Amino acid sequence: MLNDLLNQAQDSSPEKRHKLVEHVTDLFVTGANSYQTEEISLFNAVLERMLPSMEAEQKQTVSERLAPIDTTSHAVAYELASDEIEIARPMLTTSKALKSDDILRLAKTMGQGHLLAISKRDHLEAKVTDVLLERGESPVKQSVAANSGAELSDWGGRLLVKLAERDDKIRDAMIERADVSEDDYEKLISQMPAQQQTKIRKMREDNEELVRTLFHEASKVVASTKLERKKTRIDAKVALKDIREGRGTLGQALTQMALSNNLFDICFLLAELAGLDQKYITNVMVRYDATGVAVLCKALGVDKNGYVALCRARAANNKQPATTVQNWINDYQELTDKDARRLLSFMKVRLSTLEEQAA
């Protein structure tokens, strides 16, 4: 079969080769999760052989379709990632077929469009972000600052805090990160206009008591509170994978789990997506106020329907009246996305500091 396909690729007219590429790509993408190793190798071998003869438009289509496929061959992924930016962007942004060293090499050698695409990857090692910050122009630096999955070295963090003095986008992005020190957090606030400084410092003060309560009481609350994992049509780990890969939303998952009063798995989802220990999420979930839950949900982009369903499940678990639920919903609508992200960042920074102090 391999020889037949390769012969077709070599002997056919450009139009037939184009259709063959479409056919092979369709087969590969459709069955990527079910093919055996031999079949995957076959498709990759054909695509590797045909890449040099593809036109730019078809390369772009192939790149877009293969970028989410983890079993795409390294050779195909790297060649497409090294091409012109419209072709390279999907691979640079999402492909897991590219190795860490590939990303570093491309960051060191490619142009600004490629650097910007790399800066949007879900995870970047500090050695890569250092190169991006060193070589990249303002849009690249801003993108690194806004990417919570981009690790920052000490040098990279200091550089971005310094750049934030004259770049509002970097400053606003850095103040939503959880990997800045409290000293740097204070520097970032001090760079804001006076009115914004006053607002965010007030937000921090109002939430300091919640953070300290979470830290000191979380383990006790978890030990004394029994949230049961109840039967539901949705599997929490599958839901998490779907959310991360863009096949579902957190709000949809919360709605389905809340209908079954499955607060246990909701805590798991929120903890994983917020990057917090589940004991802290359990603590805010069983509290009689909704401040912590509202901040988490708004910062993670939960829509009103998802939050309403969660509020009803929380109220049922805590035996609270419907009027309380409505108050929670009203407060949620007044909370802005930006303020929620800043509050979540503050919570994570402070909890990290308290954990270090207690160690």
Order of alpha helices (4+ residues) and beta strands (2+ residues): alpha-alpha-alpha-alpha-alpha-alpha-alpha-alpha-alpha-alpha-alpha-alpha-alpha-alpha-alpha-alpha-alpha-alpha-alpha-alpha-alpha-alpha
